[in-house]
Amino acid sequence: MAIFISLSLVVIQCLLRLSHLKKNSDVKNLSRYIYIILFFAIICFAAIIKSTVGSSTVTALVPFYKLFRLSEYGYMSIVDDLLIYLVPYLVAGLLIKNVFRGMSFQFAFIYGTITALIYDIPLFIINGKAFITDEYIYAGLGMMLGLCLYAYISYLVKNKSFSKHFFKYKRKQALTGLYIFIGFYMLVALLLIFDSKELSSSYGEIHFFKSSIPLPSNIEAEFIPDKESGEAQVYCPDLDMNDSRIITIAHALGIESDTVVKNEDNKSIVDNNSTLNISADGGWTYELINKNPIESDDSYSVDLNEYEIYIKNLFSNKGLGIELGNMDESTPIYNDETIIGYDLYYSTMIDSSPIRNSNGIVISIRGNKTITKIRKSDCYIKKLADVKIISQYEAYSKFISGNGAYTLFKGITSAKISSCTLCYMADASMGNYLPVWVFTCVGTDEEGNTVNFTGYVEAIG
């Protein structure tokens, strides 16, 4: 819907420009019409590309923010941005001199920037698009570079002096360009000062438990920490629960229906035996209906191990889009004094790395491996960015020096770290999932008792 409104704005501007030319008899032949139509067709193409290529969900007010965090995004990410946001406007800039007579460098930059921004307004309002400053700077630079390329081609073709052809008022344009550069530099400096928090922590802050108990000086590692730094990903919420995706999940759960029903903010799909309800926040609940999983004449044995194997096989179906982790808790369900099933609490994983403290799943299973209910309270997630992470050794050094978090509730005299694994945890403000080094620790108090606790160090340096 939003992209159609944006394209409509482009078409309206094109028609207005054509009508203006006709009104003032400014068209000597058909070529000028063709230039104008091609120009706005390229602008439409640029808008379509932006809408089809998913941009970041995190607002980035600081210009060229990827240059400040080049180790995270990499050169190819910047190249991709140039291809998506700059190149289409560069092509349009080749034609802009034939659309707007008397065009200058400065006007081309301003026109490209404002045009890209105006056409994104429907995306801001309807789709909740994040504001990325670079998208509009690249559009302006592309339009300006396209005009410069046009001027140079004209110089080659017509054999005119390049400076005379393009810099009619050389000193005035040079001064104006200098003022724009100084103003832009000051704007960047101000944004860096007032938005330094965004640069130091682009993805929000994880709220770890802050223990007031100091770590002991005697801490040993029962493993050899890896000194090689590596790469991980940052993930963000994926709220795109379209009908096709819902049907795929329903089929993976055994629901024999392709009809998605919309109820206000929720969606559901139902057959004769079960139902799948999708909430507005992306979570979902599967529930068995019109069938009693415990029939009086059924003979079955409730075996927790068999239940686990059955559930693992079910979630190996890629249609569910869930990587099941470890079972954290099992609650037996009784009928009188007989166990008839369990409620099983599972964590989930991303690329074989566990998600801690969120995005879990509760599975109710009864009788002869009959799943009566599945509750996924959190939404799906998708990749946001590649990031460089510190090594196990650097994380270990930070942790033993007290520059980490840990769940210690009583004093201990010594501790051993048995393992260090990469996990993911949600930040407090943006809901992104960030990589965290997690230490499994065993301490000993003054009386010789064992104290288990966990340590955390953020993996993004």
DRENDO-1510 file (C-alpha; in Angstrom, 1 decimal, always signed):
<recs>
REC; n; res; u; v; w
REC; 1; MET; +0.0; +0.0; +0.0 .
REC; 2; ALA; +2.7; +2.5; +1.0 .
REC; 3; ILE; +4.8; +1.9; -2.1 .
REC; 4; PHE; +1.8; +2.5; -4.3 .
REC; 5; ILE; +1.3; +5.9; -2.7 .
REC; 6; SER; +5.0; +6.7; -3.2 .
REC; 7; LEU; +4.8; +5.7; -6.9 .
REC; 8; SER; +1.6; +7.8; -7.2 .
REC; 9; LEU; +3.5; +10.8; -5.9 .
REC; 10; VAL; +6.2; +10.3; -8.6 .
REC; 11; VAL; +3.6; +10.0; -11.3 .
REC; 12; ILE; +1.8; +13.2; -10.1 .
REC; 13; GLN; +5.1; +15.1; -10.1 .
REC; 14; CYS; +5.9; +13.8; -13.6 .
REC; 15; LEU; +2.4; +14.9; -14.9 .
REC; 16; LEU; +2.8; +18.3; -13.3 .
REC; 17; ARG; +6.2; +18.8; -14.9 .
REC; 18; LEU; +4.8; +17.8; -18.4 .
REC; 19; SER; +1.8; +20.1; -18.0 .
REC; 20; HIS; +4.1; +23.0; -17.0 .
REC; 21; LEU; +6.1; +22.5; -20.2 .
REC; 22; LYS; +3.0; +22.4; -22.3 .
REC; 23; LYS; +1.6; +25.5; -20.7 .
REC; 24; ASN; +4.7; +27.6; -21.3 .
REC; 25; SER; +5.3; +26.1; -24.8 .
REC; 26; ASP; +8.7; +25.1; -23.6 .
REC; 27; VAL; +8.8; +21.9; -25.8 .
REC; 28; LYS; +10.3; +22.2; -29.2 .
REC; 29; ASN; +10.1; +18.4; -30.0 .
REC; 30; LEU; +9.3; +15.1; -28.5 .
REC; 31; SER; +12.7; +14.5; -27.0 .
REC; 32; ARG; +12.1; +16.7; -24.0 .
REC; 33; TYR; +8.9; +14.7; -23.1 .
REC; 34; ILE; +10.9; +11.5; -23.4 .
REC; 35; TYR; +13.6; +12.8; -21.1 .
REC; 36; ILE; +11.1; +13.8; -18.4 .
REC; 37; ILE; +9.2; +10.5; -18.6 .
REC; 38; LEU; +12.5; +8.5; -18.4 .
REC; 39; PHE; +13.7; +10.6; -15.5 .
REC; 40; PHE; +10.6; +10.0; -13.4 .
REC; 41; ALA; +10.5; +6.3; -14.5 .
REC; 42; ILE; +14.0; +5.9; -13.0 .
REC; 43; ILE; +12.8; +7.6; -9.8 .
REC; 44; CYS; +10.0; +5.1; -9.7 .
REC; 45; PHE; +12.5; +2.3; -10.2 .
REC; 46; ALA; +14.6; +3.6; -7.3 .
REC; 47; ALA; +11.6; +3.6; -5.0 .
REC; 48; ILE; +10.6; +0.1; -6.0 .
REC; 49; ILE; +14.2; -1.2; -5.3 .
REC; 50; LYS; +14.2; +0.4; -1.8 .
REC; 51; SER; +10.8; -1.1; -1.0 .
REC; 52; THR; +11.8; -4.7; -2.1 .
REC; 53; VAL; +15.2; -4.6; -0.4 .
REC; 54; GLY; +14.6; -4.7; +3.4 .
REC; 55; SER; +16.5; -1.9; +5.1 .
REC; 56; SER; +17.6; -1.7; +8.7 .
REC; 57; THR; +14.9; -1.7; +11.4 .
REC; 58; VAL; +17.1; +0.5; +13.6 .
REC; 59; THR; +17.0; +4.3; +13.1 .
REC; 60; ALA; +20.4; +5.7; +12.2 .
REC; 61; LEU; +20.5; +9.5; +12.4 .
REC; 62; VAL; +24.3; +9.7; +12.2 .
REC; 63; PRO; +25.5; +10.1; +8.5 .
REC; 64; PHE; +27.8; +7.4; +7.3 .
REC; 65; TYR; +27.3; +5.4; +10.5 .
REC; 66; LYS; +28.6; +2.2; +8.8 .
REC; 67; LEU; +32.0; +3.8; +8.4 .
REC; 68; PHE; +32.2; +4.3; +12.1 .
REC; 69; ARG; +31.4; +0.6; +12.6 .
REC; 70; LEU; +33.1; -0.8; +9.6 .
REC; 71; SER; +34.3; -3.9; +11.5 .
REC; 72; GLU; +30.7; -4.9; +12.0 .
REC; 73; TYR; +29.2; -4.1; +8.7 .
REC; 74; GLY; +32.1; -4.7; +6.3 .
REC; 75; TYR; +32.9; -3.1; +3.0 .
REC; 76; MET; +30.3; -5.1; +1.0 .
REC; 77; SER; +27.5; -3.7; +3.1 .
REC; 78; ILE; +28.5; -0.1; +2.1 .
REC; 79; VAL; +28.8; -1.3; -1.6 .
REC; 80; ASP; +25.3; -2.7; -1.4 .
REC; 81; ASP; +24.0; +0.7; +0.0 .
REC; 82; LEU; +25.7; +2.5; -2.9 .
REC; 83; LEU; +24.1; +0.2; -5.5 .
REC; 84; ILE; +20.6; +0.5; -3.9 .
REC; 85; TYR; +20.5; +4.1; -2.9 .
REC; 86; LEU; +23.1; +6.0; -5.0 .
REC; 87; VAL; +23.3; +4.3; -8.4 .
REC; 88; PRO; +19.6; +4.8; -9.5 .
REC; 89; TYR; +19.8; +8.5; -8.7 .
REC; 90; LEU; +23.1; +8.8; -10.5 .
REC; 91; VAL; +21.3; +7.5; -13.6 .
REC; 92; ALA; +18.5; +9.9; -13.0 .
REC; 93; GLY; +21.1; +12.7; -12.6 .
REC; 94; LEU; +22.2; +12.1; -16.2 .
REC; 95; LEU; +18.8; +13.3; -17.4 .
REC; 96; ILE; +18.0; +16.0; -14.8 .
REC; 97; LYS; +19.5; +18.9; -16.9 .
REC; 98; ASN; +16.9; +18.1; -19.6 .
REC; 99; VAL; +14.1; +18.1; -17.0 .
REC; 100; PHE; +15.1; +21.2; -15.0 .
REC; 101; ARG; +16.9; +23.8; -17.0 .
REC; 102; GLY; +19.6; +25.8; -15.2 .
REC; 103; MET; +20.4; +22.9; -12.8 .
REC; 104; SER; +23.5; +23.3; -10.5 .
REC; 105; PHE; +25.5; +20.9; -8.4 .
REC; 106; GLN; +23.9; +22.2; -5.2 .
REC; 107; PHE; +20.3; +22.1; -6.5 .
REC; 108; ALA; +20.9; +18.5; -7.8 .
REC; 109; PHE; +22.1; +17.4; -4.4 .
REC; 110; ILE; +19.2; +19.1; -2.6 .
REC; 111; TYR; +16.6; +17.8; -5.1 .
REC; 112; GLY; +17.8; +14.2; -4.9 .
REC; 113; THR; +17.9; +14.3; -1.1 .
REC; 114; ILE; +14.4; +15.8; -0.7 .
REC; 115; THR; +12.9; +13.7; -3.4 .
REC; 116; ALA; +14.0; +10.4; -1.8 .
REC; 117; LEU; +12.8; +11.7; +1.6 .
REC; 118; ILE; +9.3; +12.8; +0.4 .
REC; 119; TYR; +8.7; +9.5; -1.4 .
REC; 120; ASP; +9.5; +7.6; +1.8 .
REC; 121; ILE; +6.9; +9.5; +3.9 .
REC; 122; PRO; +4.2; +6.9; +3.2 .
REC; 123; LEU; +6.6; +4.2; +4.3 .
REC; 124; PHE; +7.3; +6.0; +7.5 .
REC; 125; ILE; +3.6; +6.4; +8.3 .
REC; 126; ILE; +2.2; +3.1; +7.1 .
REC; 127; ASN; +5.0; +0.6; +7.4 .
REC; 128; GLY; +6.9; +2.2; +10.3 .
REC; 129; LYS; +10.1; +2.4; +8.2 .
REC; 130; ALA; +13.2; +3.4; +10.2 .
REC; 131; PHE; +14.9; +6.7; +9.3 .
REC; 132; ILE; +18.3; +6.0; +7.8 .
REC; 133; THR; +20.1; +9.3; +7.0 .
REC; 134; ASP; +22.5; +7.7; +4.6 .
REC; 135; GLU; +19.7; +6.7; +2.2 .
REC; 136; TYR; +18.9; +10.3; +1.5 .
REC; 137; ILE; +22.5; +11.5; +1.4 .
REC; 138; TYR; +23.4; +8.8; -1.1 .
REC; 139; ALA; +20.3; +9.9; -3.2 .
REC; 140; GLY; +21.5; +13.5; -3.3 .
REC; 141; LEU; +25.1; +12.5; -4.0 .
REC; 142; GLY; +23.9; +10.2; -6.8 .
REC; 143; MET; +21.9; +13.0; -8.4 .
REC; 144; MET; +24.8; +15.4; -8.2 .
REC; 145; LEU; +27.3; +12.9; -9.6 .
REC; 146; GLY; +24.9; +12.1; -12.4 .
REC; 147; LEU; +24.7; +15.8; -13.3 .
REC; 148; CYS; +28.5; +16.1; -13.2 .
REC; 149; LEU; +28.9; +13.1; -15.5 .
REC; 150; TYR; +26.3; +14.6; -17.9 .
REC; 151; ALA; +28.4; +17.8; -18.0 .
REC; 152; TYR; +31.6; +16.0; -18.7 .
REC; 153; ILE; +29.9; +13.9; -21.5 .
REC; 154; SER; +28.6; +17.2; -23.0 .
REC; 155; TYR; +32.2; +18.6; -22.9 .
REC; 156; LEU; +33.5; +15.5; -24.7 .
REC; 157; VAL; +30.7; +15.5; -27.3 .
REC; 158; LYS; +30.4; +19.2; -28.0 .
REC; 159; ASN; +34.1; +20.0; -27.4 .
REC; 160; LYS; +33.2; +22.9; -25.1 .
REC; 161; SER; +35.3; +24.1; -22.2 .
REC; 162; PHE; +34.2; +22.0; -19.2 .
REC; 163; SER; +34.5; +24.9; -16.8 .
REC; 164; LYS; +32.7; +27.4; -19.1 .
REC; 165; HIS; +29.9; +24.8; -19.8 .
REC; 166; PHE; +29.2; +24.0; -16.2 .
REC; 167; PHE; +30.6; +26.7; -13.9 .
REC; 168; LYS; +29.1; +29.8; -15.2 .
REC; 169; TYR; +29.5; +31.5; -11.9 .
REC; 170; LYS; +32.6; +29.8; -10.7 .
REC; 171; ARG; +33.4; +31.8; -7.6 .
REC; 172; LYS; +29.8; +31.9; -6.4 .
REC; 173; GLN; +29.3; +28.2; -6.8 .
REC; 174; ALA; +32.7; +27.4; -5.1 .
REC; 175; LEU; +31.7; +29.6; -2.1 .
REC; 176; THR; +28.3; +28.0; -1.9 .
REC; 177; GLY; +29.8; +24.5; -2.1 .
REC; 178; LEU; +32.3; +25.5; +0.7 .
REC; 179; TYR; +29.4; +26.7; +2.9 .
REC; 180; ILE; +27.4; +23.5; +2.3 .
REC; 181; PHE; +30.5; +21.4; +3.2 .
REC; 182; ILE; +31.1; +23.4; +6.4 .
REC; 183; GLY; +27.5; +23.2; +7.4 .
REC; 184; PHE; +27.4; +19.4; +6.7 .
REC; 185; TYR; +30.6; +18.9; +8.7 .
REC; 186; MET; +29.1; +20.8; +11.7 .
REC; 187; LEU; +25.9; +18.8; +11.5 .
REC; 188; VAL; +27.9; +15.5; +11.6 .
REC; 189; ALA; +29.9; +16.8; +14.5 .
REC; 190; LEU; +26.8; +17.8; +16.5 .
REC; 191; LEU; +25.2; +14.5; +15.8 .
REC; 192; LEU; +28.3; +12.6; +16.9 .
REC; 193; ILE; +28.3; +14.6; +20.2 .
REC; 194; PHE; +24.6; +14.3; +21.0 .
REC; 195; ASP; +24.2; +10.8; +19.6 .
REC; 196; SER; +27.4; +9.2; +20.9 .
REC; 197; LYS; +25.4; +6.6; +22.7 .
REC; 198; GLU; +24.1; +5.4; +19.4 .
REC; 199; LEU; +27.6; +4.9; +18.1 .
REC; 200; SER; +28.9; +3.1; +21.2 .
REC; 201; SER; +25.8; +0.9; +21.4 .
REC; 202; SER; +23.8; +0.8; +18.2 .
REC; 203; TYR; +21.7; -2.1; +19.3 .
REC; 204; GLY; +20.5; -1.1; +22.8 .
REC; 205; GLU; +21.6; -2.3; +26.2 .
REC; 206; ILE; +21.2; -5.8; +27.7 .
REC; 207; HIS; +20.0; -5.5; +31.3 .
REC; 208; PHE; +22.1; -8.1; +33.2 .
REC; 209; PHE; +21.6; -8.9; +36.8 .
REC; 210; LYS; +24.0; -6.8; +38.9 .
REC; 211; SER; +25.3; -8.8; +41.8 .
REC; 212; SER; +26.8; -6.9; +44.8 .
REC; 213; ILE; +28.9; -10.0; +45.8 .
REC; 214; PRO; +32.5; -9.6; +44.6 .
REC; 215; LEU; +34.1; -12.4; +42.6 .
REC; 216; PRO; +36.9; -14.3; +44.4 .
REC; 217; SER; +40.5; -13.7; +43.3 .
REC; 218; ASN; +41.0; -17.4; +42.9 .
REC; 219; ILE; +39.2; -18.3; +39.6 .
REC; 220; GLU; +40.4; -21.1; +37.3 .
REC; 221; ALA; +39.2; -22.0; +33.8 .
REC; 222; GLU; +38.8; -25.7; +33.1 .
REC; 223; PHE; +39.1; -25.1; +29.4 .
REC; 224; ILE; +41.5; -23.2; +27.2 .
REC; 225; PRO; +39.9; -19.9; +26.0 .
REC; 226; ASP; +40.2; -19.4; +22.3 .
REC; 227; LYS; +42.2; -16.2; +21.5 .
REC; 228; GLU; +40.7; -15.8; +18.0 .
REC; 229; SER; +38.1; -13.2; +17.6 .
REC; 230; GLY; +35.2; -14.1; +15.3 .
REC; 231; GLU; +32.0; -13.0; +13.7 .
REC; 232; ALA; +28.4; -13.3; +14.7 .
REC; 233; GLN; +25.1; -11.8; +13.8 .
REC; 234; VAL; +22.6; -9.4; +15.4 .
REC; 235; TYR; +18.9; -10.4; +15.0 .
REC; 236; CYS; +15.8; -8.3; +15.1 .
REC; 237; PRO; +12.0; -9.0; +15.4 .
REC; 238; ASP; +10.4; -10.4; +12.3 .
REC; 239; LEU; +6.7; -9.4; +12.4 .
REC; 240; ASP; +5.9; -10.3; +8.8 .
REC; 241; MET; +3.3; -13.0; +9.5 .
REC; 242; ASN; +1.7; -13.1; +6.1 .
REC; 243; ASP; -0.9; -15.7; +5.1 .
REC; 244; SER; +1.6; -17.9; +3.2 .
REC; 245; ARG; +3.8; -18.1; +6.2 .
REC; 246; ILE; +0.9; -18.9; +8.5 .
REC; 247; ILE; -0.3; -21.7; +6.2 .
REC; 248; THR; +3.2; -23.2; +6.1 .
REC; 249; ILE; +3.4; -23.3; +9.9 .
REC; 250; ALA; -0.1; -24.7; +10.1 .
REC; 251; HIS; +0.7; -27.5; +7.7 .
REC; 252; ALA; +3.9; -28.4; +9.6 .
REC; 253; LEU; +1.6; -28.8; +12.7 .
REC; 254; GLY; -0.7; -31.1; +10.8 .
REC; 255; ILE; -3.6; -28.6; +10.3 .
REC; 256; GLU; -5.3; -29.4; +7.0 .
REC; 257; SER; -6.6; -26.0; +6.0 .
REC; 258; ASP; -5.4; -23.2; +3.7 .
REC; 259; THR; -7.9; -20.6; +5.0 .
REC; 260; VAL; -6.6; -17.8; +7.2 .
REC; 261; VAL; -9.2; -15.9; +9.1 .
REC; 262; LYS; -8.5; -12.3; +10.3 .
REC; 263; ASN; -10.0; -11.2; +13.6 .
REC; 264; GLU; -9.1; -7.6; +14.4 .
REC; 265; ASP; -5.3; -7.7; +15.1 .
REC; 266; ASN; -5.1; -11.5; +15.2 .
REC; 267; LYS; -5.2; -14.2; +12.6 .
REC; 268; SER; -6.2; -17.9; +12.8 .
REC; 269; ILE; -6.4; -21.0; +10.8 .
REC; 270; VAL; -8.6; -23.9; +11.9 .
REC; 271; ASP; -9.5; -27.5; +10.8 .
REC; 272; ASN; -11.7; -30.1; +12.4 .
REC; 273; ASN; -9.2; -31.1; +15.0 .
REC; 274; SER; -7.0; -28.1; +15.8 .
REC; 275; THR; -6.5; -24.4; +15.6 .
REC; 276; LEU; -3.5; -22.0; +15.2 .
REC; 277; ASN; -3.9; -18.4; +16.5 .
REC; 278; ILE; -1.4; -15.7; +15.5 .
REC; 279; SER; -1.2; -12.7; +17.8 .
REC; 280; ALA; -0.4; -9.1; +16.7 .
REC; 281; ASP; +3.1; -9.3; +18.2 .
REC; 282; GLY; +4.0; -12.3; +16.1 .
REC; 283; GLY; +3.6; -15.0; +18.8 .
REC; 284; TRP; +1.3; -18.0; +18.2 .
REC; 285; THR; -0.6; -20.7; +20.0 .
REC; 286; TYR; -1.5; -24.1; +18.6 .
REC; 287; GLU; -4.3; -26.0; +20.3 .
REC; 288; LEU; -6.0; -29.3; +19.9 .
REC; 289; ILE; -9.9; -29.1; +19.7 .
REC; 290; ASN; -12.7; -31.6; +19.5 .
REC; 291; LYS; -10.5; -34.5; +20.5 .
REC; 292; ASN; -9.8; -36.0; +23.9 .
REC; 293; PRO; -6.1; -37.1; +24.0 .
REC; 294; ILE; -6.9; -39.5; +26.9 .
REC; 295; GLU; -9.6; -41.9; +25.9 .
REC; 296; SER; -10.8; -44.4; +28.5 .
REC; 297; ASP; -10.0; -47.4; +26.3 .
REC; 298; ASP; -6.5; -46.2; +25.3 .
REC; 299; SER; -3.5; -48.1; +26.5 .
REC; 300; TYR; -0.4; -45.9; +26.7 .
REC; 301; SER; +2.7; -45.4; +28.7 .
REC; 302; VAL; +3.9; -41.9; +29.6 .
REC; 303; ASP; +7.6; -41.8; +28.9 .
REC; 304; LEU; +9.4; -38.5; +29.1 .
REC; 305; ASN; +12.3; -39.6; +27.0 .
REC; 306; GLU; +10.0; -40.8; +24.2 .
REC; 307; TYR; +8.1; -37.5; +24.4 .
REC; 308; GLU; +11.4; -35.6; +23.9 .
REC; 309; ILE; +12.4; -37.6; +20.9 .
REC; 310; TYR; +8.9; -37.1; +19.3 .
REC; 311; ILE; +9.0; -33.3; +19.9 .
REC; 312; LYS; +12.5; -33.1; +18.5 .
REC; 313; ASN; +11.4; -34.9; +15.3 .
REC; 314; LEU; +8.4; -32.6; +15.0 .
REC; 315; PHE; +10.4; -29.4; +15.3 .
REC; 316; SER; +13.0; -30.7; +12.8 .
REC; 317; ASN; +10.3; -29.7; +10.2 .
REC; 318; LYS; +11.7; -26.6; +8.6 .
REC; 319; GLY; +8.2; -25.3; +8.0 .
REC; 320; LEU; +7.9; -24.3; +11.7 .
REC; 321; GLY; +11.0; -22.1; +11.4 .
REC; 322; ILE; +12.1; -22.9; +14.9 .
REC; 323; GLU; +15.4; -24.3; +16.1 .
REC; 324; LEU; +14.6; -26.1; +19.3 .
REC; 325; GLY; +17.1; -26.0; +22.1 .
REC; 326; ASN; +17.3; -27.8; +25.4 .
REC; 327; MET; +14.4; -28.7; +27.6 .
REC; 328; ASP; +14.7; -26.5; +30.7 .
REC; 329; GLU; +11.8; -27.8; +32.7 .
REC; 330; SER; +9.2; -30.5; +32.7 .
REC; 331; THR; +6.0; -30.4; +34.7 .
REC; 332; PRO; +4.0; -33.7; +35.1 .
REC; 333; ILE; +0.2; -33.5; +34.6 .
REC; 334; TYR; -1.9; -35.8; +36.8 .
REC; 335; ASN; -5.3; -37.4; +36.4 .
REC; 336; ASP; -6.0; -38.5; +40.0 .
REC; 337; GLU; -2.6; -39.9; +40.9 .
REC; 338; THR; -1.7; -41.1; +37.5 .
REC; 339; ILE; +0.7; -39.1; +35.2 .
REC; 340; ILE; -1.1; -38.5; +31.9 .
REC; 341; GLY; +1.4; -36.2; +30.3 .
REC; 342; TYR; +3.8; -33.2; +30.7 .
REC; 343; ASP; +4.1; -29.5; +30.1 .
REC; 344; LEU; +7.6; -29.1; +28.7 .
REC; 345; TYR; +9.5; -25.8; +28.6 .
REC; 346; TYR; +12.1; -25.5; +25.8 .
REC; 347; SER; +14.5; -22.8; +24.9 .
REC; 348; THR; +15.2; -22.0; +21.2 .
REC; 349; MET; +18.4; -21.4; +19.3 .
REC; 350; ILE; +19.8; -19.3; +16.5 .
REC; 351; ASP; +22.4; -21.0; +14.3 .
REC; 352; SER; +22.9; -23.6; +17.1 .
REC; 353; SER; +23.5; -20.8; +19.7 .
REC; 354; PRO; +20.9; -20.8; +22.6 .
REC; 355; ILE; +18.6; -17.9; +23.2 .
REC; 356; ARG; +18.6; -17.1; +26.9 .
REC; 357; ASN; +15.7; -15.7; +29.0 .
REC; 358; SER; +13.3; -15.2; +26.1 .
REC; 359; ASN; +11.8; -16.7; +23.0 .
REC; 360; GLY; +11.0; -20.0; +24.7 .
REC; 361; ILE; +8.3; -22.5; +23.8 .
REC; 362; VAL; +5.9; -24.4; +26.1 .
REC; 363; ILE; +4.6; -27.7; +24.7 .
REC; 364; SER; +1.8; -29.7; +26.3 .
REC; 365; ILE; +1.8; -33.3; +25.5 .
REC; 366; ARG; -0.5; -36.0; +26.7 .
REC; 367; GLY; -1.2; -39.7; +26.5 .
REC; 368; ASN; +0.3; -41.5; +23.5 .
REC; 369; LYS; +2.4; -38.6; +22.2 .
REC; 370; THR; -0.6; -36.3; +21.5 .
REC; 371; ILE; +0.3; -32.6; +21.5 .
REC; 372; THR; -2.6; -30.6; +23.0 .
REC; 373; LYS; -1.0; -27.2; +23.0 .
REC; 374; ILE; +2.0; -25.2; +21.9 .
REC; 375; ARG; +2.6; -21.7; +23.1 .
REC; 376; LYS; +5.2; -19.5; +21.4 .
REC; 377; SER; +5.0; -16.2; +23.2 .
REC; 378; ASP; +7.6; -14.2; +21.3 .
REC; 379; CYS; +7.8; -13.4; +17.6 .
REC; 380; TYR; +10.1; -14.9; +15.0 .
REC; 381; ILE; +13.5; -13.2; +14.4 .
REC; 382; LYS; +15.6; -12.4; +11.4 .
REC; 383; LYS; +19.1; -11.4; +10.7 .
REC; 384; LEU; +19.8; -7.6; +11.0 .
REC; 385; ALA; +23.6; -7.3; +10.7 .
REC; 386; ASP; +26.9; -9.2; +10.8 .
REC; 387; VAL; +29.2; -8.1; +13.7 .
REC; 388; LYS; +32.7; -8.7; +14.9 .
REC; 389; ILE; +32.8; -10.2; +18.3 .
REC; 390; ILE; +35.6; -10.4; +20.9 .
REC; 391; SER; +37.4; -13.7; +21.5 .
REC; 392; GLN; +36.7; -16.2; +24.3 .
REC; 393; TYR; +40.0; -15.2; +25.9 .
REC; 394; GLU; +39.1; -11.4; +25.9 .
REC; 395; ALA; +35.7; -12.2; +27.3 .
REC; 396; TYR; +37.3; -14.4; +30.0 .
REC; 397; SER; +39.8; -11.7; +30.9 .
REC; 398; LYS; +37.0; -9.2; +31.2 .
REC; 399; PHE; +34.9; -11.5; +33.4 .
REC; 400; ILE; +37.6; -12.5; +35.9 .
REC; 401; SER; +38.6; -8.8; +36.2 .
REC; 402; GLY; +35.0; -7.9; +37.2 .
REC; 403; ASN; +33.9; -6.3; +33.9 .
REC; 404; GLY; +31.0; -8.6; +33.4 .
REC; 405; ALA; +27.8; -9.7; +35.0 .
REC; 406; TYR; +27.1; -12.8; +37.1 .
REC; 407; THR; +24.3; -14.4; +39.1 .
REC; 408; LEU; +26.1; -14.7; +42.5 .
REC; 409; PHE; +24.0; -14.4; +45.6 .
REC; 410; LYS; +26.5; -15.4; +48.4 .
REC; 411; GLY; +30.2; -15.0; +48.9 .
REC; 412; ILE; +32.6; -17.7; +47.7 .
REC; 413; THR; +36.3; -18.2; +48.2 .
REC; 414; SER; +37.1; -19.8; +44.8 .
REC; 415; ALA; +35.5; -20.6; +41.5 .
REC; 416; LYS; +36.0; -22.7; +38.4 .
REC; 417; ILE; +34.7; -21.9; +35.0 .
REC; 418; SER; +33.7; -25.1; +33.2 .
REC; 419; SER; +32.6; -23.7; +29.9 .
REC; 420; CYS; +32.2; -20.6; +27.7 .
REC; 421; THR; +29.5; -20.6; +25.0 .
REC; 422; LEU; +28.1; -18.0; +22.7 .
REC; 423; CYS; +24.4; -17.3; +23.3 .
REC; 424; TYR; +21.9; -14.6; +22.4 .
REC; 425; MET; +20.0; -12.3; +24.6 .
REC; 426; ALA; +17.4; -9.6; +23.9 .
REC; 427; ASP; +18.4; -6.0; +24.5 .
REC; 428; ALA; +16.1; -3.9; +26.7 .
REC; 429; SER; +15.1; -1.1; +24.4 .
REC; 430; MET; +15.0; -2.3; +20.7 .
REC; 431; GLY; +14.2; -6.0; +21.1 .
REC; 432; ASN; +17.3; -7.0; +19.1 .
REC; 433; TYR; +19.1; -10.3; +19.9 .
REC; 434; LEU; +22.7; -9.7; +20.6 .
REC; 435; PRO; +25.6; -12.2; +21.0 .
REC; 436; VAL; +26.8; -12.8; +24.6 .
REC; 437; TRP; +29.6; -14.9; +26.0 .
REC; 438; VAL; +28.1; -17.1; +28.8 .
REC; 439; PHE; +30.3; -18.7; +31.5 .
REC; 440; THR; +29.1; -21.7; +33.4 .
REC; 441; CYS; +30.7; -21.4; +36.9 .
REC; 442; VAL; +31.0; -23.5; +40.0 .
REC; 443; GLY; +32.1; -21.8; +43.2 .
REC; 444; THR; +33.0; -22.9; +46.7 .
REC; 445; ASP; +32.0; -21.0; +49.9 .
REC; 446; GLU; +33.8; -20.9; +53.2 .
REC; 447; GLU; +31.9; -24.0; +54.5 .
REC; 448; GLY; +32.9; -26.0; +51.4 .
REC; 449; ASN; +29.5; -25.9; +49.8 .
REC; 450; THR; +29.1; -25.8; +46.0 .
REC; 451; VAL; +27.6; -22.6; +44.6 .
REC; 452; ASN; +26.5; -22.7; +40.9 .
REC; 453; PHE; +26.3; -19.4; +39.1 .
REC; 454; THR; +26.5; -18.0; +35.5 .
REC; 455; GLY; +28.6; -15.2; +34.1 .
REC; 456; TYR; +27.9; -12.9; +31.1 .
REC; 457; VAL; +30.1; -10.7; +28.9 .
REC; 458; GLU; +28.7; -8.9; +25.8 .
REC; 459; ALA; +30.4; -10.3; +22.7 .
REC; 460; ILE; +30.2; -7.1; +20.7 .
REC; 461; GLY; +33.4; -5.2; +21.7 .
</recs>
